[in-house]
Amino acid sequence: MILHIDMDAFYASVEVLDNPEFAGKPVIVGGLSGRGVVAAASYEARMFGVHSAMPMFLALKKCPDAKVVPPRKDRYKQISRQFMAILKSFSPLVEQVSIDEAFLDASGCHNLFGSPEFMARQIKNKIKQHLRLTCSVGIAPVKFLAKIASDMHKPDGLTMIPVEKVHEFVRALPVKDTPGVGPKIFQKLNKLGITTLGDVRDFPENMLEKKLGKFGKRLKELSRGIDKSPVTPFSVPKSISAEETMPLDTADTDLLKKYLLNHAVKVAQQLRKTGFKAKTIFIKLKYSDFNQLTRSTTIQTPTCSSKTLYREACRLFEDCERVKKIRLVGLGVSGLVKTAAAGQMALFDISETEEKQWEKVDKTIDLIQERFGKNILKRAILTGD
């Protein structure tokens, strides 16, 4: 059996933990400016219709008495590390999915911790005792069902789907609640008259693949209760990115490039910290009318240099339509490879030496900031002076 453990309203719950006077009140974590967005909302705030990614001005219209606090990422990471340590004390097979959720494979743990359900109760108790927070746990024979189960009785829930109930549960499961089914796929399934995984099971597989491609095959397997993906203690991240909504919509190229540089520095630093280099660089722009555009490029030699990320991002930016003002700009990387495996030199690349020199500069800055603080050394253009 596999457990999916999901912390309840994590960011908001940590804020209540550190500010006991917030207990029982609606709490919203997010940007304090008029253009900020909701990062998390307590269950009290959710009762008013507030949810993550909602514009802050709209959230405060729905819940004007909410306590609004800015995100404290370092604090959340600190609690997350303690959360993961608790899970690893029960099983070596723990797969962290995000800062506040993970899968745990209970195989071979029966003699130490009893049944999966009893093990889940011990995990919940330990989290409550050591972190003074609650979590919800789903238990099922496969990962996708464990994740669905953990969301069924939030907060502080525990839901188990036993082996003998899998097919009955899957048949009635709405496709909109199935991992991987986004709005576009949901619309396609609706047009085919498919509303549950039971409908998927009865639908011809070749037609499903024709309409949905590879995901059609995956969906067919899920409709039979099949999920072959194992609990993997470590997996290579698919991407690393940074983005920011600006105080005002702008068409100022210099200002937008300053944001790109700031993101390039953050992303490159995260690459070096995790020991990766990236092959693909992408940017994201959100216009004043909320339409969104992304552009990407793939380079020959993987990099963790902020200079290279910034240079390629600027090239992409110059090719983007900018007739409308921009409200959000982001930069990210994908195609990640471990640093040791990224050392192949590009033939005829005259900038190879310069690339390595800038990586050394970046690493030196990392060391100085790690020892003396993040604000001790910055690029002059990012100081605002």
Buried (B, 14 or more C-beta within 10 A) or exposed (E): BBBBBBBBBBBBBBBBBEEEEBEEBBBBBBBEBEBBBBBBBBBBBBEBEBEBEBBBEEBBEBBEEBBBBEBBEEBBEEBBEEBBEBBBEBBEBBBBBEBBBBBBBBEEBEEEBEBBBEBBBBBBEBBEEEBEBBBBBBBBBBBBBBBBBBBEEBBEBBBBBEEEBBBEBBBEBEBBEBEEBEEEBBEBBEEBEBBBBBBBBEBEBEEBBEBBEEBBBBBBBBBBBEBEEEBEBEEEEEEBBBBBBBEEBBEEEEBBBBBBBBBBBBBBBBBBEBEBBBBBBBBBBBBBEEEEEEBBBEBEBBBBBBBBBBBBBBEBBEEEEBEEBBBBBBBBBBBBBEBEEBEEEEEEEEBEEEBEEBBEEBBEBBEEBEEEEEEEEBBEEEEEE
